[in-house]
Amino acid sequence: MPTAALLLAEEAAETANHLPMHPVAFGLLAFGGLMVLLLVTFAFRSVGTRH
């Protein structure tokens, strides 16, 4: 019984979920997206003061 559990644990360790991109790429994409949102917000900063 212990050997079967060991074999099952080894099999489970080999099947890992791999990321589609490098982890740093996720951070860079998030940073870029937030910068785009910041620029959009900055572009509309004086809309409320117009007549």
mmCIF file of the C-alpha atoms, coordinates in Angstrom:
data_MODEL
# 
_entry.id   MODEL 
# 
loop_
_atom_site.group_PDB 
_atom_site.id 
_atom_site.type_symbol 
_atom_site.label_atom_id 
_atom_site.label_alt_id 
_atom_site.label_comp_id 
_atom_site.label_asym_id 
_atom_site.label_entity_id 
_atom_site.label_seq_id 
_atom_site.pdbx_PDB_ins_code 
_atom_site.Cartn_x 
_atom_site.Cartn_y 
_atom_site.Cartn_z 
_atom_site.occupancy 
_atom_site.B_iso_or_equiv 
_atom_site.pdbx_formal_charge 
_atom_site.auth_seq_id 
_atom_site.auth_comp_id 
_atom_site.auth_asym_id 
_atom_site.auth_atom_id 
_atom_site.pdbx_PDB_model_num 
ATOM 1  C CA . MET A 1 1  ? 0.000   0.000  0.000   1.00 0.00 ? 1  MET A CA 1 
ATOM 2  C CA . PRO A 1 2  ? 2.710   2.584  0.789   1.00 0.00 ? 2  PRO A CA 1 
ATOM 3  C CA . THR A 1 3  ? 4.401   1.944  -2.548  1.00 0.00 ? 3  THR A CA 1 
ATOM 4  C CA . ALA A 1 4  ? 1.143   2.609  -4.412  1.00 0.00 ? 4  ALA A CA 1 
ATOM 5  C CA . ALA A 1 5  ? 0.750   5.916  -2.566  1.00 0.00 ? 5  ALA A CA 1 
ATOM 6  C CA . LEU A 1 6  ? 4.350   6.811  -3.392  1.00 0.00 ? 6  LEU A CA 1 
ATOM 7  C CA . LEU A 1 7  ? 3.820   6.059  -7.086  1.00 0.00 ? 7  LEU A CA 1 
ATOM 8  C CA . LEU A 1 8  ? 0.630   8.126  -7.112  1.00 0.00 ? 8  LEU A CA 1 
ATOM 9  C CA . ALA A 1 9  ? 2.418   11.046 -5.425  1.00 0.00 ? 9  ALA A CA 1 
ATOM 10 C CA . GLU A 1 10 ? 5.237   10.890 -7.970  1.00 0.00 ? 10 GLU A CA 1 
ATOM 11 C CA . GLU A 1 11 ? 2.740   10.901 -10.837 1.00 0.00 ? 11 GLU A CA 1 
ATOM 12 C CA . ALA A 1 12 ? 0.928   13.896 -9.386  1.00 0.00 ? 12 ALA A CA 1 
ATOM 13 C CA . ALA A 1 13 ? 4.206   15.774 -8.963  1.00 0.00 ? 13 ALA A CA 1 
ATOM 14 C CA . GLU A 1 14 ? 5.067   15.352 -12.650 1.00 0.00 ? 14 GLU A CA 1 
ATOM 15 C CA . THR A 1 15 ? 1.785   16.797 -13.933 1.00 0.00 ? 15 THR A CA 1 
ATOM 16 C CA . ALA A 1 16 ? 2.207   20.469 -13.053 1.00 0.00 ? 16 ALA A CA 1 
ATOM 17 C CA . ASN A 1 17 ? 0.197   23.300 -14.503 1.00 0.00 ? 17 ASN A CA 1 
ATOM 18 C CA . HIS A 1 18 ? 2.467   25.433 -16.647 1.00 0.00 ? 18 HIS A CA 1 
ATOM 19 C CA . LEU A 1 19 ? 1.935   29.133 -17.169 1.00 0.00 ? 19 LEU A CA 1 
ATOM 20 C CA . PRO A 1 20 ? 1.370   30.263 -20.754 1.00 0.00 ? 20 PRO A CA 1 
ATOM 21 C CA . MET A 1 21 ? 3.912   33.088 -20.276 1.00 0.00 ? 21 MET A CA 1 
ATOM 22 C CA . HIS A 1 22 ? 6.860   33.935 -18.076 1.00 0.00 ? 22 HIS A CA 1 
ATOM 23 C CA . PRO A 1 23 ? 5.678   35.301 -14.691 1.00 0.00 ? 23 PRO A CA 1 
ATOM 24 C CA . VAL A 1 24 ? 7.436   38.615 -15.330 1.00 0.00 ? 24 VAL A CA 1 
ATOM 25 C CA . ALA A 1 25 ? 5.352   39.021 -18.500 1.00 0.00 ? 25 ALA A CA 1 
ATOM 26 C CA . PHE A 1 26 ? 2.162   38.948 -16.420 1.00 0.00 ? 26 PHE A CA 1 
ATOM 27 C CA . GLY A 1 27 ? 3.487   41.801 -14.305 1.00 0.00 ? 27 GLY A CA 1 
ATOM 28 C CA . LEU A 1 28 ? 4.549   43.808 -17.343 1.00 0.00 ? 28 LEU A CA 1 
ATOM 29 C CA . LEU A 1 29 ? 1.157   43.326 -19.000 1.00 0.00 ? 29 LEU A CA 1 
ATOM 30 C CA . ALA A 1 30 ? -0.650  44.400 -15.845 1.00 0.00 ? 30 ALA A CA 1 
ATOM 31 C CA . PHE A 1 31 ? 1.613   47.432 -15.499 1.00 0.00 ? 31 PHE A CA 1 
ATOM 32 C CA . GLY A 1 32 ? 1.074   48.371 -19.155 1.00 0.00 ? 32 GLY A CA 1 
ATOM 33 C CA . GLY A 1 33 ? -2.684  48.003 -18.849 1.00 0.00 ? 33 GLY A CA 1 
ATOM 34 C CA . LEU A 1 34 ? -2.784  50.167 -15.757 1.00 0.00 ? 34 LEU A CA 1 
ATOM 35 C CA . MET A 1 35 ? -0.645  52.809 -17.475 1.00 0.00 ? 35 MET A CA 1 
ATOM 36 C CA . VAL A 1 36 ? -3.116  52.872 -20.376 1.00 0.00 ? 36 VAL A CA 1 
ATOM 37 C CA . LEU A 1 37 ? -5.979  53.353 -17.927 1.00 0.00 ? 37 LEU A CA 1 
ATOM 38 C CA . LEU A 1 38 ? -4.016  56.135 -16.218 1.00 0.00 ? 38 LEU A CA 1 
ATOM 39 C CA . LEU A 1 39 ? -3.498  57.908 -19.548 1.00 0.00 ? 39 LEU A CA 1 
ATOM 40 C CA . VAL A 1 40 ? -7.200  57.610 -20.403 1.00 0.00 ? 40 VAL A CA 1 
ATOM 41 C CA . THR A 1 41 ? -8.099  59.071 -17.015 1.00 0.00 ? 41 THR A CA 1 
ATOM 42 C CA . PHE A 1 42 ? -5.542  61.837 -17.471 1.00 0.00 ? 42 PHE A CA 1 
ATOM 43 C CA . ALA A 1 43 ? -6.959  62.692 -20.921 1.00 0.00 ? 43 ALA A CA 1 
ATOM 44 C CA . PHE A 1 44 ? -10.408 63.365 -19.442 1.00 0.00 ? 44 PHE A CA 1 
ATOM 45 C CA . ARG A 1 45 ? -9.261  65.289 -16.366 1.00 0.00 ? 45 ARG A CA 1 
ATOM 46 C CA . SER A 1 46 ? -10.704 68.671 -17.390 1.00 0.00 ? 46 SER A CA 1 
ATOM 47 C CA . VAL A 1 47 ? -13.951 67.549 -19.018 1.00 0.00 ? 47 VAL A CA 1 
ATOM 48 C CA . GLY A 1 48 ? -16.005 68.457 -15.941 1.00 0.00 ? 48 GLY A CA 1 
ATOM 49 C CA . THR A 1 49 ? -14.813 72.077 -15.942 1.00 0.00 ? 49 THR A CA 1 
ATOM 50 C CA . ARG A 1 50 ? -15.834 72.783 -19.542 1.00 0.00 ? 50 ARG A CA 1 
ATOM 51 C CA . HIS A 1 51 ? -18.986 74.765 -20.282 1.00 0.00 ? 51 HIS A CA 1 
# 
